[in-house]
Amino acid sequence: MSTQSINNFPVGTLLQDGLCDLLENEKLVDCVLKIKDKEFPCHRLVLCACSSYFRSIFLSDLEESKKGEIVLEDVEPGVMGLVLKYLYTSKIHVTEQNVQDIFAVANMYQIPSIFTVCVSFLQKRLSLSNCLAIFRLGLMLDCPRLAISARNYACERFQFISRDEDFYQLLPSELAAILANDNLNVETEEAVFETLMNWVSRDTESREKELPVEKHKLISSLSTQIPKNHAGLVTKENQIFVAGGLFYDEQNKEDPLCSYFLQVGEALKF
């Protein structure tokens, strides 16, 4: 006997419409999310299906799971309202003003579908004015896809973003991720070195001790070849570009400003 599958109805739409109707009329509601002075009645099944955070709570022996009331901290009621609406409708209004808050909530409560929506939204809106902020956001929220997209965007436009004040606020590890990228768009290695020294000069006392590592780094075994009050940057050609007189202070005021290449050759390995 032959069989035939019939799929005339959009099941997803029917399910969502049914869930929305239940929510709007507060039917079969079995839990409440409490945020500040706002309460959100909802369904455990929906929360568990969309969020591993809520799943772990409702499947545990925690007291709040038994009571069906969960108090949420560090989230605004308006943002959580948008998130809950998405869980029931697959629709969410993301803007440049609220995307970071929605992104943080999706990350906090482990809702991957909203996480993906926010990542796509930010990737499409990368610009010179926000790429470094988005890069740092991707690192903060442990989102490699977003961080790499923003980093690559910045690397391709290095001559522009290196003039931005946000560039000089990067942490050493963040700066290293940009300077060590093989796709860094620069005309000369000296330009990278000059930018690095400008970054150091913003806080010389602490930053000269934390020069970025990876490809652009000093090799400790070669430190005796680099004079005091000089700094070196490893280039792709396995040379060390050395500059002196960069960190001016009263003790070193006699040191002249100078630069030269120190050939390392095959002895240098990354």
C-alpha positions, 0 to 999 in steps of 0.5 A: 500500500502506498503512502503519501505525506500531506503538508498543507498547513504551516505547522510552525505558524499554527503552533505560534498562533496557538501559543500566542493565544494562550499567552495573551489570554493567560491560559495554561500559564505555569510560571512567572518571570519577575523583573523589578516591578514587572511580572511576565506570565509564561509557559515553562515548555516554551522557555525550556524549548528555547533556553538551556538556562531556563531548562536547567532551572525547571528540570532542577530541584531548586525552590524557584522551580517548584514555586514557578516564580523566577526573579531575574536580575540585571535585565530591564523589563522592556528588553525581556518583553521583546525577548519573550515576544520573540520566543512566542512569535519569532519576531523581534524589533532590533535597533541600533539602540537596543541591540546590545541589550538584547544581545546581552540578554540572549547571551545571559539566558542562553537563547541561541536563536536571538543571539544569531539575530543580533550577530547578523544585525551587527555584521550588516551594520559594521562601519568605521565608527563602530567596528572596534566597539563591535569587536570588543563586544564580540570578545566580551560576549564570547562570540567568535563569529562577531569578533572575527567579522569586526576584526577583519573589517578593522584590519582591512581599514587599518589606516582609518581605524588607527586614527580613531580614539577608540583604537587607543583604548584597546586592551593589549590582547585586543590590539594584538588580535588586530596587529597579528592578523595576516590580513592587516592592510598596511603599506609598510611594517614601519607604519604598524610599529609607529601605530603601536608606539602611539598606542604605548605613548597613551600610557607609557608606564603600563603599556610598554610592559604589555606590548602585544604578543603573537607575531608582533613581539619581542623574543626574550632570547634576543633582548640583549641585541636590543639596547635599553630604551629601544623597542622592537617589532617582529615583521613578517620578513623575520626581521626586528624593526628597532627604534630608540629614543621612543620612551623619553624621560629625564634619565634617557634624554640623551638617547637619540631617536633612531631606527634600524632593522635587525635581521633574525633569519631562520632562528626566529620561529612563530 
